[in-house]
Amino acid sequence: MAEPIFVGRGPRDLFLLPKMSNRHGLVAGATGTGKSVTLMRLAEGFSRLGVPVFLADVKGDLSGLCLPGLPPKAPVAKRVEQFGLEDFQYEACPAVFWDVFGEQGHPIRATISEMGPLLLTRLLNLNDTQAGVLQLTFKLADDNGLLLLDLKDLRAMLQHVASKAKELTTEYGNVSPASVGAIQRALLRIEEQGGDKFFGEPALDLHDLIQTKDGRGVVNILCADKLMQSPLLYSTFLLWMLAELFEELPEVGDLDKPKLVFFFDEAHLLFNDMPKSLLEKIEQVVRLIRSKGVGVYFVTQNPLDVPDTVLAQLGNRVQHALRAFTPRDQKAVAAAATTFRQNPNLDTQAVITQLEVGEALVSFLDEKGTPTIVERASIIPPGAQIGPIAAEQRKQVIERSPVFGHYEKMIDRESAYEVLKGKVAPDDGSKADAEQAAKRAEFEKKQQDEASRGDEEKPKKTPARRTDSIVVTFLKSAARSTASAIGFILKRGIMDNLFGTKKRRR
């Protein structure tokens, strides 16, 4: 049985049970009340148990997890002494830095095909008509075995759809040139926000997030301070990762501890203007992903940022102070208070506005999965450094990472853009290429005949390494592309089915 994570001290010590930590959770509170320190404490606790963690660092202050804390730091040392934590250790967590832009961590990418039309519709902020054209574009690419890997592939495919609009009407439906134009403009906006760096290969292998080092779970830190400037890209990216985890990981049932814990910081961005159909699927994923051994924790300023249907599934709660200056603030305080199992000795609604920095109202699930009564507690400080690290320290961590060198260079293999460009471009040398291929094939056949004949009158020759003819090379390339395309179609078919879209059939 895994040791519980010591989180806070109040009238009694409060522990998060690893067996119940995949029942998800919420860390909420106003800016500056201590959410980041609580998040660090939880991440550090999971890491010590050998549980990998993924979290987004939106302010840069979580990078200190990779370094041990400094005892001279007055606030931490004072709290350690105050609590009488004799066995407290200042120590670092094994960490890997990721960055969509590849500036402060390893590049992290997804392909257009993996993202799928539903999440892209949200990312591009398309209306229903435009979403239908995008869906049609993906279907046509599937039917023709064309890989959609990066933005130029999708642009080329949209151009192809627009040029064949009349021919496609009977089989695929109407194609509005205005809708194609709107999607192309949206793609340009996403490219300006960094989408050209996010979409492509090598795509992230999720198993690289589920690693341990010396028995400790690796803490994967997404450097999101720049990514946060593009809220839709940030939120869609995290939703994609959640869907990928749901799809990739096998069913494991209830474990003694999670396989991975996923923290969604700035959770309000996930649910802003989210269509009801997508919200229902997110609710479904949150409900079912715990059977894959994944715990999901939402971090936000206000509990009202999380829809009730999702909030109801978050069994472990840490509520820092809320301010009640406006009617909406007062409503949030009242709502937050009602989500806890009430303590007869505590006026929850009043205490929420009185909590000091580093204090919180805490309620975790017990061994039977029942929420404990809410307690006022001081959060135990992490043993890692609180605050950002220096650029040189970050560089050293990146270069020592087990995935260093794998994701740094973008790959641009043959996909829809290259195929469609080849189809429309004039091929003046096609006849010459065919003649050359025929001559090469004739020459190779002659060599094979001579070798099999075993003519003793002729000196034995070391057979030359066979080089594929142009035709053979083309066929191999086509076969590889087709196989990859089928893989993407099947993979996205599962994800699209998960998100409520019709599964594609070949």
N, C-alpha and C positions, 0 to 999 in steps of 0.2 A: 504494500500500500504506500503510495507516494505521500510524502510529508506535506501537511497543509501550509499555505503561504500566509505568513504573519503580515497582516496589512495595517491594522490599527489597534490602538489601545485606548479604552475608555473605562467604564465601570468594570469591564472584563476585556480580555484580549480577543480580538476578532480575526478569524482565519478564513481564507477562501479555500474550500475543499477542492483539490484537483479533480476528483471524480465528478464533481458538479460544475466544474468551470466551463465545460462545453455546453452548458445550458444558457450561455451567453450573458451579457452584462451591459451596464450603462455607467459611464463616469460623466457627471454633469456639474456645472457650476459656472458662475460668472468669470470673466477674465481676471486673472491675477489671484484666484482663490486657492490654487494648488493642484489643478487637474494634471498638469504635466508631471509633477512629482509623483502623484498617485499612479499615473500611467507607467512611469519609470519603475516604481516599486513593483507593480504587477508584472511588467515585462521581465524584470530581474528575477522575480520569484519563479516565473515559468522557466526561464533559462536555467536556473539552478536545478530544476526538476528534470532537465533534459528535454524540455518542450520548446521547439522553435517558435519564433514570434515574427510577425510582420506588422510594422507600424509606419505611419506616415508622419514625417517630421516637418510640420508646416511652418515652424518658426526657427528651426535650427538648434533648438535647445535640448533636443533628445540625443544628439550625437555624443554627448558625454557618457553614454552607456558603455562605450568601448574603452573607457579609461577608469581606473580606480579613483574613488573620491579622495579628497585631501583632508586628513584629520584636522588641520588647522582651521578649516572653514567653520567659522563660529556658529552659524545656525544649525548645521548638521551635528557638530560636536556637542552643542548645547542640548539638542533634543535627545541624542544618544545618552548623555549623562542624565537628563531628566527622566528618561524611561528606564534607566538602569539596565541598558542592553549590553551585558557583559560579553556576550559572544558575537557582538556586531563586528562585521568585517568590511573594510573598504576594499572592494574588488571590482574588476571590470567584467563585462559580458563579452563573449565572442560575437563580433558584429560584422555584417557585410552591408556596405552602402550601395544604394541603387539610385539612379537618377534618369528620368525619361530623356533629359537633354545630354546625358553623358558628361556633365561638368563636375559634379560632386560625388559621383558614384558610377558603378557599372551601368551602361545603357540598358534600358528595359524596353522591350518592344513587343508588339503583337502584329499579326497580319490582318489585313482588311477582311479576309475570308473568315478568320477566327472570330473577329469582332462581330460579324454578322449584321444583317440589315436592321434588326430591331434596335440594338444599342447604337448603331450609327445614326439611325433616325433621331434618337434623343441627342446624340452628340452634335449633329448638324442642325438640330431644331427645325425639322421638316414638318410640314402639314400633312394631312392624310393623303392628298393627291401625290405629293412629292414622295412620300413614303412608299406609295404603290409603285411608282416608277423605279425607285431604288430596289424594291423587292423584285420587280421584273428583271432588272439588270443582273442581280445575283442569280436568278433562275436561268437566264440566258447563258451566263458564264458557266454555270454548272452543266447545262445541257451540252455545251461545246468543249468541256474539259479545260477551261481557261482559268488559270490561277490568278486570284486577286490578292496580291501580297502588299503592295504599297499604294500611295495615293495616285501615282501616275498610271497604275493598272486600272484603278477605278475610273479615272478620268478618260482613259482610252476606251474603256468599256462603255461609258456613257456616250461618248462620241459615236461609237459604233451603233449603239441603240438609236440615237437620234438620226443617224444616216439611213438606218433600215426601218424607220418608224412605220411606214406604210406596209412593208412586208411582214412586220411582226404583229400587226393589229389582230389578224384572225386567230393566231395561236396564243399570243401573250396578252393582248389587250391594247388599248389606246396608249400612245406615248405622246405626252404634251411637250413640245419644244421649250415652252416656258418653264416647265418643271425641271427638265434637264438643265436648263440654264441656271435655275435657282440652286440646284444641287451643286453644280460646278462652282458657283460663287461661294457657297457654304464651304466647299472643300478648300477654296483659296483662303478663307478666313482661318480654317483649322490649320492649314499649312503655316500661316503667319504666326500662329500660336505655338508651333512646335510639332504639329502633327506629322510633318515630313520625317522627323526623327523618331517618332513613336511607332509609326506604321512601317514595318519592314522585317527583315530577317538579319541575324538569327533571332527568332522569337523566344521569349522567356520560357524556359523549361521549369515548370512549377516545382519539380523535385529539387531544384537548386535552392528553393526556399526552405525545404524541410531537411535541414542538416544539423548535426551535432558536432561538437568539438570537445574532446576530453570529457565526455559525459554531460556536457552542457548544451542546451539548445542555442542555436545561432539566432541572434536578433537581427532581422533584416530591416534596415532603416531606409525608407524611401525619402529622399531629399525633395521635399515638395514645396519649398518656399517660392520657387519660381513657377512651378506647376500650378500653384494656387491662383496665379494671375489669370488662369484659364479655367474657371470653376467647372464648366461642362466637361472639359477634357479630364480634369482631376476626378470628378465624380464618376464619369463613365468608365474611366480606367479601373477604378476600384470595384465597380459593379462587374466589369468583365473579369477581374481576378477572382471575385467571389463565385461567379458562374463557372469559371475554369476549374476552381478547386472542387466545386460540387461535381463537375463532370469527370474529372481525372481520378479523384481519390475513391478507393473501394469502400464498401460498407464494412464497418468494424463494430458497430453496436456500442455499448457502454464500456469505456475503458477506464482504467485507474487514473489516467491523465490524458489530456488531449494530444493529438498528433501535431497540431498547429493552432496557435491563437492569433486571430486577426483583429487589429484595432483600426476602426474607422474614425479618424479625427475629422473635425469640422463636419459632423454628420448631417447638419442641416443642408449642406450642398447636395447631398445624395437625393434628398426628397423634394427639393424645390421644383415646382412645376412638373412633377413626375406624373405621367399618364396613369390612370387608375389600373389599366391592364398590366402595366409594368410593375406597379406597386404590389399588385396581387401576387405576381411571380416572385418578387423579392421577398415578400412575406413567406411564400412557400419555401424558398431556398433557405431562409433563416431557420424555418421550422425543421427542415429535413437535414440540413448540413451537419447537425450535431451527430447524426448517425455515421458520418464520415470521419468523426473524431476532430472536428474543427469547432473552436469556440470563437464567437464573434462579439466584439465589444465596441459599442458606439460611444464616442467621446464628443460632447457638444456643450454649448453654454446653457441651453434651455431644454428641459425634457419635452416641451411641446414641439421641438424640432423633429422629433421622431413620431411617426404616425402611431395611433393607438394600437393598431393591429400588430405592429412590430414591437412596440413598447411592452405589450403584454407577454412577449416571449423572453424578455430580458430578466432573468431571475436574480442576478447578482447586481446590487446597486451601490454606488458610492456617489452621494450627493453633496457637493461643496456649496458654499454660500450663494444665494441668489439675492438680487436687489429688488426692492418692491417700490420703485419710484412712480411707475405708471400703472394704469388699470391692467394693461397686458402683463406687466411684471407681477402684479398681485395675483392675476389668474394663473400664471406659471407657478408661483409659489404654492398656491392652493392645490394645483394639479399634481405638483411634485410630492406634496405631503400625502395626498390620497393614494399614491402608488405604493407606499410602504405598509407593511404590517405594523399596526400602531402599537406603541409602547405606552401603557397607562401612566407611566412616570415621566412622560416626555410630551411637551406640546410641540409636535413636529413642525407645524406650520410657522409657529413663532421662532423656533430655533433655526430654521433654514436661513432667516435673515440676520441671525446673530452670530453665525459661525465665523471664527477667525481664520486667517490664512493657515492652511495646513490641517484644518479641522474638517470633518465631514459627517454626514449621517450615513450609516452603513447598515446594509442588510444583505446577508449572503444566504444561500440555500444550505440547509442542514443535510445530514446523511440520507434522509428520506426524500429530499428534493423539495422540502417546504421552506418558504422564506422565514428567516428568523425575525424577531421583533427588531425594529429599528433602534440603533444605538448611536449616541454622539461619541465620536472618537477622534483622536489625533493620529494622523497617518504616519507610519514609520518611514523614516527617510531611506532612500536607496543607498547601497554601498558604492555605487558608481558615481562618477562626477556629475554634479548638477550644473548644467550650462553647456554651451557649445565648446567644441574643441578647435584648435588652430588648423589652418589649411595644411600645414606640413604634416601634422599628426593624422589628418584625414587621408592624405596621400599615402602615408605609410600603411595605414589599415587597408586601403584599396589594393595596393601592390602585394600585400601578403594574403589577399583573399584567395580561396580555392578556385574561384571562377575568373580570376584575373586573366585577361587575354582572350577569353572565349566570346564575349559579347562586344568587345571594343570596336571591332571592325564590321561595318555593315556589309551584308552580302546582297548582290543584285542578280539573281538568277533569272533564267528565261521564264516569263510569265505572260499575262494577258497583253501587256504593253508591247513586248517584243513580237509576239505572235501576230497581233493586229497590225502593227507597223509593217511587218513583213508581208502581210496579205495585201495591203494597199499600196505598198511601194513598188515601182516598176522594177522588174528583174531582168535587165538586159543581158546578164551573163548566164541565164538559166540554161540556154542551149549548150553553151560551152561547158558548163558544169556537168550537164548530163553526159556529154561526149567524154569528158575526162573521167567521170565515174565509170562509164562503160569500159574504157580502156584499162582503167585500174582493175576492174573486176576480171577482165579477160587475162590480164597479166598474172593476177593472183591464182586464177584457175590453172594457168599453164604451169606455175610453180608447184602447185599441189599435184598435178598429174606427173610431173617429172620426179617428185619426191616419192610418190607411191609406186612408180614404175620400177624403182631401184635399179636403174641401168648401170651395170658394173663398168661399162666402157667410159662412163662419165665420172669425173672426180666427185667424191662426196662433198657436199657443200653444207656449211652450217646454215640452217634455215633462218632467213631474216625474220625479225619480229614483225608479226602481221600488224598492219595499220588499217584501221577501218576505213572503208570507202566513204565518200561523202554521203551516199545514200544510206549506208549502214549507220553512220554517225547520226544522221537526221532521225532515223527510226528509233535509235536508242534514246536520243534526247526526247523524242515525242513520247516514248514509252515511260520514261522517267517522269515527264511532266504530267502525263495522264494518271500515273499511279499517285503522284502527289496530289493532283486535283481531286481524285476519288477520296483520298484520305481527308482532305479539307472538307469535302462535301459531307462525308459521313460524320466527321467531328462537329461541324457546324449544324448538321441535321439534329444531332442530339441537343445541342445548346438552343437552337431555335425552337425545338419541341419543348424544352424546359421553359423558355420564355413565351410560350403560347403561340408561336407561329407554326404554320403548316410544314411538316417535315418534307424535305425534297426527295424526289425519287428519280432514279436514273431511267 
